Amino acid sequence: MKYLIKYFIDFTALVFLYALVLFKKWRTQGRGSLLVNTLMYAYLSLVLFFTMMPVITSIPSILDHPYKPMNLVPFIDVSLGRGDFLRQVVLNVIMTLPFGFLFPLTRNKRANFGVTVFFCFLMSLGIELLQPFFDRSSDITDLITNVIGGALGYGLYVIFRPVTFWVLERLKTR
């Protein structure tokens, strides 16, 4: 129960941030923008949940353990036959697919493939560099597979762009 309260504190902070700041800003930009930005915010909140939470209650003890540097040997788990490597790779790719799809939509058509992949790389790098502070492992393989997921997500964005923009245009006319 004590551990669940730690997550509750983080989610409460995220809800208040959304309700008091972001919702008001995005609502003035129209329904389509509100929908896309809210989906991106919910997605990023889930990424935070799976990669670093609990955050707020961990801050006082963030420096109480040694920083474990990132494993810089790509795909070492395969060569050493460790753990559930394939599952981890698939989950990391799936985790960033929504980023590659939603990011260009939040940028109002101003995000090409390179920009989307670059920001996916920055998000993933930030996560991997911060994870050791929250007593989690960090791995270059995660960074590589996250970027692949973002690139594949952008491919889905390109494929579904006509349908997506049709839906967003319909939201504007309501």
Disulfide bonds with the S-S distance in Angstrom:
none
